[in-house]
Amino acid sequence: MAEALGNSGPKASAAIPDLIDLLKDKDEGVRSKAADALGAVGAAAVTELIAALKDDGTRSLVLGALGQVGAPAKAAMPQVLEALKDANKDVRVKAAWALGRIGVTPEALDR
């Protein structure tokens, strides 16, 4: 389901709550496909993705989705910058990648 919704891109925005729920699935493959689908939905998913960053278990996947969204995810910049300090190396790496995709500005780094 998540993969099919991801292929629909922004048209799948009505499924955002279901995709957010799938981020909590016990199957890592399902969680990964849900994150990919949320990234493909794009800007419409940013608010929910920001909220999902609070979950330690899926933070890296959510950062990947925000990076996939790119520049329209600028609202997540403070949370992504904070993730650079995470104890988990995978989260820090994904946060750095997401910042590059979102388009970090020097002003944001001065915070």
mmCIF file of the C-alpha atoms, coordinates in Angstrom:
data_MODEL
# 
_entry.id   MODEL 
# 
loop_
_atom_site.group_PDB 
_atom_site.id 
_atom_site.type_symbol 
_atom_site.label_atom_id 
_atom_site.label_alt_id 
_atom_site.label_comp_id 
_atom_site.label_asym_id 
_atom_site.label_entity_id 
_atom_site.label_seq_id 
_atom_site.pdbx_PDB_ins_code 
_atom_site.Cartn_x 
_atom_site.Cartn_y 
_atom_site.Cartn_z 
_atom_site.occupancy 
_atom_site.B_iso_or_equiv 
_atom_site.pdbx_formal_charge 
_atom_site.auth_seq_id 
_atom_site.auth_comp_id 
_atom_site.auth_asym_id 
_atom_site.auth_atom_id 
_atom_site.pdbx_PDB_model_num 
ATOM 1   C CA . MET A 1 1   ? 0.000  0.000  0.000  1.00 0.00 ? 1   MET A CA 1 
ATOM 2   C CA . ALA A 1 2   ? 2.690  2.516  0.990  1.00 0.00 ? 2   ALA A CA 1 
ATOM 3   C CA . GLU A 1 3   ? 4.632  1.924  -2.211 1.00 0.00 ? 3   GLU A CA 1 
ATOM 4   C CA . ALA A 1 4   ? 1.547  2.472  -4.380 1.00 0.00 ? 4   ALA A CA 1 
ATOM 5   C CA . LEU A 1 5   ? 0.734  5.668  -2.510 1.00 0.00 ? 5   LEU A CA 1 
ATOM 6   C CA . GLY A 1 6   ? 4.294  6.866  -2.926 1.00 0.00 ? 6   GLY A CA 1 
ATOM 7   C CA . ASN A 1 7   ? 4.008  6.356  -6.660 1.00 0.00 ? 7   ASN A CA 1 
ATOM 8   C CA . SER A 1 8   ? 0.975  8.650  -6.594 1.00 0.00 ? 8   SER A CA 1 
ATOM 9   C CA . GLY A 1 9   ? 3.097  11.497 -5.199 1.00 0.00 ? 9   GLY A CA 1 
ATOM 10  C CA . PRO A 1 10  ? 1.226  14.618 -4.055 1.00 0.00 ? 10  PRO A CA 1 
ATOM 11  C CA . LYS A 1 11  ? -2.103 13.079 -5.103 1.00 0.00 ? 11  LYS A CA 1 
ATOM 12  C CA . ALA A 1 12  ? -1.782 10.748 -2.111 1.00 0.00 ? 12  ALA A CA 1 
ATOM 13  C CA . SER A 1 13  ? -1.948 13.550 0.452  1.00 0.00 ? 13  SER A CA 1 
ATOM 14  C CA . ALA A 1 14  ? -5.244 12.213 1.824  1.00 0.00 ? 14  ALA A CA 1 
ATOM 15  C CA . ALA A 1 15  ? -3.332 9.098  2.918  1.00 0.00 ? 15  ALA A CA 1 
ATOM 16  C CA . ILE A 1 16  ? -0.804 10.993 5.052  1.00 0.00 ? 16  ILE A CA 1 
ATOM 17  C CA . PRO A 1 17  ? -2.358 9.929  8.395  1.00 0.00 ? 17  PRO A CA 1 
ATOM 18  C CA . ASP A 1 18  ? -2.319 6.269  7.310  1.00 0.00 ? 18  ASP A CA 1 
ATOM 19  C CA . LEU A 1 19  ? 1.287  6.553  6.152  1.00 0.00 ? 19  LEU A CA 1 
ATOM 20  C CA . ILE A 1 20  ? 2.274  8.159  9.453  1.00 0.00 ? 20  ILE A CA 1 
ATOM 21  C CA . ASP A 1 21  ? 0.644  5.196  11.235 1.00 0.00 ? 21  ASP A CA 1 
ATOM 22  C CA . LEU A 1 22  ? 2.646  2.801  9.039  1.00 0.00 ? 22  LEU A CA 1 
ATOM 23  C CA . LEU A 1 23  ? 5.844  4.384  10.345 1.00 0.00 ? 23  LEU A CA 1 
ATOM 24  C CA . LYS A 1 24  ? 5.044  2.538  13.597 1.00 0.00 ? 24  LYS A CA 1 
ATOM 25  C CA . ASP A 1 25  ? 4.668  -0.874 11.918 1.00 0.00 ? 25  ASP A CA 1 
ATOM 26  C CA . LYS A 1 26  ? 6.822  -3.659 13.383 1.00 0.00 ? 26  LYS A CA 1 
ATOM 27  C CA . ASP A 1 27  ? 8.149  -4.520 9.903  1.00 0.00 ? 27  ASP A CA 1 
ATOM 28  C CA . GLU A 1 28  ? 11.127 -2.338 8.964  1.00 0.00 ? 28  GLU A CA 1 
ATOM 29  C CA . GLY A 1 29  ? 10.334 -2.708 5.260  1.00 0.00 ? 29  GLY A CA 1 
ATOM 30  C CA . VAL A 1 30  ? 6.839  -1.320 5.790  1.00 0.00 ? 30  VAL A CA 1 
ATOM 31  C CA . ARG A 1 31  ? 8.239  1.590  7.809  1.00 0.00 ? 31  ARG A CA 1 
ATOM 32  C CA . SER A 1 32  ? 10.781 2.334  5.090  1.00 0.00 ? 32  SER A CA 1 
ATOM 33  C CA . LYS A 1 33  ? 8.193  2.289  2.288  1.00 0.00 ? 33  LYS A CA 1 
ATOM 34  C CA . ALA A 1 34  ? 5.883  4.511  4.336  1.00 0.00 ? 34  ALA A CA 1 
ATOM 35  C CA . ALA A 1 35  ? 8.692  7.054  4.812  1.00 0.00 ? 35  ALA A CA 1 
ATOM 36  C CA . ASP A 1 36  ? 9.484  6.956  1.094  1.00 0.00 ? 36  ASP A CA 1 
ATOM 37  C CA . ALA A 1 37  ? 5.812  7.477  0.279  1.00 0.00 ? 37  ALA A CA 1 
ATOM 38  C CA . LEU A 1 38  ? 5.604  10.438 2.664  1.00 0.00 ? 38  LEU A CA 1 
ATOM 39  C CA . GLY A 1 39  ? 8.627  11.977 1.002  1.00 0.00 ? 39  GLY A CA 1 
ATOM 40  C CA . ALA A 1 40  ? 6.994  11.489 -2.397 1.00 0.00 ? 40  ALA A CA 1 
ATOM 41  C CA . VAL A 1 41  ? 3.796  13.161 -1.197 1.00 0.00 ? 41  VAL A CA 1 
ATOM 42  C CA . GLY A 1 42  ? 5.943  16.235 -0.666 1.00 0.00 ? 42  GLY A CA 1 
ATOM 43  C CA . ALA A 1 43  ? 5.127  19.508 1.035  1.00 0.00 ? 43  ALA A CA 1 
ATOM 44  C CA . ALA A 1 44  ? 1.712  18.354 2.240  1.00 0.00 ? 44  ALA A CA 1 
ATOM 45  C CA . ALA A 1 45  ? 3.410  15.835 4.554  1.00 0.00 ? 45  ALA A CA 1 
ATOM 46  C CA . VAL A 1 46  ? 5.928  18.197 6.181  1.00 0.00 ? 46  VAL A CA 1 
ATOM 47  C CA . THR A 1 47  ? 3.898  19.105 9.293  1.00 0.00 ? 47  THR A CA 1 
ATOM 48  C CA . GLU A 1 48  ? 3.209  15.455 10.083 1.00 0.00 ? 48  GLU A CA 1 
ATOM 49  C CA . LEU A 1 49  ? 6.824  14.503 9.374  1.00 0.00 ? 49  LEU A CA 1 
ATOM 50  C CA . ILE A 1 50  ? 8.047  17.171 11.796 1.00 0.00 ? 50  ILE A CA 1 
ATOM 51  C CA . ALA A 1 51  ? 5.792  15.703 14.489 1.00 0.00 ? 51  ALA A CA 1 
ATOM 52  C CA . ALA A 1 52  ? 7.050  12.201 13.654 1.00 0.00 ? 52  ALA A CA 1 
ATOM 53  C CA . LEU A 1 53  ? 10.652 13.248 14.377 1.00 0.00 ? 53  LEU A CA 1 
ATOM 54  C CA . LYS A 1 54  ? 9.861  12.798 18.078 1.00 0.00 ? 54  LYS A CA 1 
ATOM 55  C CA . ASP A 1 55  ? 9.886  9.003  17.664 1.00 0.00 ? 55  ASP A CA 1 
ATOM 56  C CA . ASP A 1 56  ? 13.410 7.695  18.226 1.00 0.00 ? 56  ASP A CA 1 
ATOM 57  C CA . GLY A 1 57  ? 12.642 4.493  16.334 1.00 0.00 ? 57  GLY A CA 1 
ATOM 58  C CA . THR A 1 58  ? 11.805 6.183  13.044 1.00 0.00 ? 58  THR A CA 1 
ATOM 59  C CA . ARG A 1 59  ? 13.735 9.470  13.246 1.00 0.00 ? 59  ARG A CA 1 
ATOM 60  C CA . SER A 1 60  ? 16.261 8.453  10.574 1.00 0.00 ? 60  SER A CA 1 
ATOM 61  C CA . LEU A 1 61  ? 13.499 7.382  8.169  1.00 0.00 ? 61  LEU A CA 1 
ATOM 62  C CA . VAL A 1 62  ? 11.585 10.608 8.763  1.00 0.00 ? 62  VAL A CA 1 
ATOM 63  C CA . LEU A 1 63  ? 14.700 12.691 8.123  1.00 0.00 ? 63  LEU A CA 1 
ATOM 64  C CA . GLY A 1 64  ? 15.099 10.816 4.853  1.00 0.00 ? 64  GLY A CA 1 
ATOM 65  C CA . ALA A 1 65  ? 11.525 11.677 3.916  1.00 0.00 ? 65  ALA A CA 1 
ATOM 66  C CA . LEU A 1 66  ? 12.099 15.345 4.732  1.00 0.00 ? 66  LEU A CA 1 
ATOM 67  C CA . GLY A 1 67  ? 15.208 15.316 2.587  1.00 0.00 ? 67  GLY A CA 1 
ATOM 68  C CA . GLN A 1 68  ? 13.232 13.731 -0.208 1.00 0.00 ? 68  GLN A CA 1 
ATOM 69  C CA . VAL A 1 69  ? 10.723 16.598 0.033  1.00 0.00 ? 69  VAL A CA 1 
ATOM 70  C CA . GLY A 1 70  ? 13.608 19.033 -0.410 1.00 0.00 ? 70  GLY A CA 1 
ATOM 71  C CA . ALA A 1 71  ? 13.205 22.816 -0.263 1.00 0.00 ? 71  ALA A CA 1 
ATOM 72  C CA . PRO A 1 72  ? 9.479  22.704 0.628  1.00 0.00 ? 72  PRO A CA 1 
ATOM 73  C CA . ALA A 1 73  ? 10.548 21.113 3.945  1.00 0.00 ? 73  ALA A CA 1 
ATOM 74  C CA . LYS A 1 74  ? 12.310 24.302 5.145  1.00 0.00 ? 74  LYS A CA 1 
ATOM 75  C CA . ALA A 1 75  ? 9.842  24.503 8.046  1.00 0.00 ? 75  ALA A CA 1 
ATOM 76  C CA . ALA A 1 76  ? 11.613 21.451 9.493  1.00 0.00 ? 76  ALA A CA 1 
ATOM 77  C CA . MET A 1 77  ? 15.009 23.153 9.513  1.00 0.00 ? 77  MET A CA 1 
ATOM 78  C CA . PRO A 1 78  ? 15.171 23.702 13.329 1.00 0.00 ? 78  PRO A CA 1 
ATOM 79  C CA . GLN A 1 79  ? 14.318 20.051 14.036 1.00 0.00 ? 79  GLN A CA 1 
ATOM 80  C CA . VAL A 1 80  ? 16.715 18.764 11.382 1.00 0.00 ? 80  VAL A CA 1 
ATOM 81  C CA . LEU A 1 81  ? 19.510 20.949 12.775 1.00 0.00 ? 81  LEU A CA 1 
ATOM 82  C CA . GLU A 1 82  ? 18.757 19.570 16.239 1.00 0.00 ? 82  GLU A CA 1 
ATOM 83  C CA . ALA A 1 83  ? 19.001 16.021 14.855 1.00 0.00 ? 83  ALA A CA 1 
ATOM 84  C CA . LEU A 1 84  ? 22.656 16.729 13.997 1.00 0.00 ? 84  LEU A CA 1 
ATOM 85  C CA . LYS A 1 85  ? 23.274 16.410 17.765 1.00 0.00 ? 85  LYS A CA 1 
ATOM 86  C CA . ASP A 1 86  ? 21.469 13.055 18.108 1.00 0.00 ? 86  ASP A CA 1 
ATOM 87  C CA . ALA A 1 87  ? 23.314 10.258 19.904 1.00 0.00 ? 87  ALA A CA 1 
ATOM 88  C CA . ASN A 1 88  ? 22.559 7.915  16.983 1.00 0.00 ? 88  ASN A CA 1 
ATOM 89  C CA . LYS A 1 89  ? 25.113 8.206  14.176 1.00 0.00 ? 89  LYS A CA 1 
ATOM 90  C CA . ASP A 1 90  ? 22.586 7.108  11.527 1.00 0.00 ? 90  ASP A CA 1 
ATOM 91  C CA . VAL A 1 91  ? 20.276 9.950  12.577 1.00 0.00 ? 91  VAL A CA 1 
ATOM 92  C CA . ARG A 1 92  ? 23.115 12.484 12.387 1.00 0.00 ? 92  ARG A CA 1 
ATOM 93  C CA . VAL A 1 93  ? 24.132 11.290 8.922  1.00 0.00 ? 93  VAL A CA 1 
ATOM 94  C CA . LYS A 1 94  ? 20.543 11.372 7.655  1.00 0.00 ? 94  LYS A CA 1 
ATOM 95  C CA . ALA A 1 95  ? 20.072 14.847 9.158  1.00 0.00 ? 95  ALA A CA 1 
ATOM 96  C CA . ALA A 1 96  ? 23.140 16.134 7.311  1.00 0.00 ? 96  ALA A CA 1 
ATOM 97  C CA . TRP A 1 97  ? 21.856 14.616 4.063  1.00 0.00 ? 97  TRP A CA 1 
ATOM 98  C CA . ALA A 1 98  ? 18.406 16.130 4.620  1.00 0.00 ? 98  ALA A CA 1 
ATOM 99  C CA . LEU A 1 99  ? 19.898 19.569 5.253  1.00 0.00 ? 99  LEU A CA 1 
ATOM 100 C CA . GLY A 1 100 ? 21.720 19.376 1.937  1.00 0.00 ? 100 GLY A CA 1 
ATOM 101 C CA . ARG A 1 101 ? 18.521 18.441 0.133  1.00 0.00 ? 101 ARG A CA 1 
ATOM 102 C CA . ILE A 1 102 ? 16.408 21.055 1.912  1.00 0.00 ? 102 ILE A CA 1 
ATOM 103 C CA . GLY A 1 103 ? 18.963 23.737 1.212  1.00 0.00 ? 103 GLY A CA 1 
ATOM 104 C CA . VAL A 1 104 ? 20.489 24.825 4.512  1.00 0.00 ? 104 VAL A CA 1 
ATOM 105 C CA . THR A 1 105 ? 21.444 28.474 4.667  1.00 0.00 ? 105 THR A CA 1 
ATOM 106 C CA . PRO A 1 106 ? 24.364 30.000 6.584  1.00 0.00 ? 106 PRO A CA 1 
ATOM 107 C CA . GLU A 1 107 ? 21.832 31.923 8.686  1.00 0.00 ? 107 GLU A CA 1 
ATOM 108 C CA . ALA A 1 108 ? 20.227 28.684 9.810  1.00 0.00 ? 108 ALA A CA 1 
ATOM 109 C CA . LEU A 1 109 ? 23.607 27.341 10.917 1.00 0.00 ? 109 LEU A CA 1 
ATOM 110 C CA . ASP A 1 110 ? 24.198 30.392 13.107 1.00 0.00 ? 110 ASP A CA 1 
ATOM 111 C CA . ARG A 1 111 ? 21.307 29.431 15.404 1.00 0.00 ? 111 ARG A CA 1 
# 
